[in-house]
Amino acid sequence: MSDPDAALRRRWVETWRRAGPELDRIRRAELEALDTREAIRQIFSGLNFPIEPAPPTSGLVEQQAWFARLRESRRKP
């Protein structure tokens, strides 16, 4: 006896398998077009504090400072 829903499940899986690459392409395009500062402004616009612009950094300098502090803390007895 065959499962009557099996064919439907197979079609559902095949549909998503075929749609996957196009959905990935759309997601990448949307992420590349995203204006982070505008998104942050929209998210926090109802709050009662000013939003300071983020410094133009990748965070690498801050990460290296954390690593340096960690190294120093491990050297101390």
Residue, then its C-alpha position, 0 to 999 in steps of 0.5 A: m500500500s502506498d502513502p497518498d501523501a508521498a507524492l505530494r511530499r516529493r513534489w514539495v521537496e523538489t519544488w524547494r530544491r529547484a527554488g533554492p538557488e534562486l532564493d539564495r541569489i535574491r537573498r545575496a542581492e538584498l544583503e548587498a543592497l542593504d543600507t545598515r545605517e538606515a536599517i538601524r535608524q528605522i529600528f531604533s527611531g522610536l527610542n528616546f536616545p540619539i543614535e551615534p554613527a558607528p565609527p568607520t571600522s571593521g572591528l579588527v582594531e578592537q578585536q586585536a586590542w581584546f587579544a592583546r589584553l587577553r595575552e597580557s592577562r595570561r602572562k601575569p601570575 
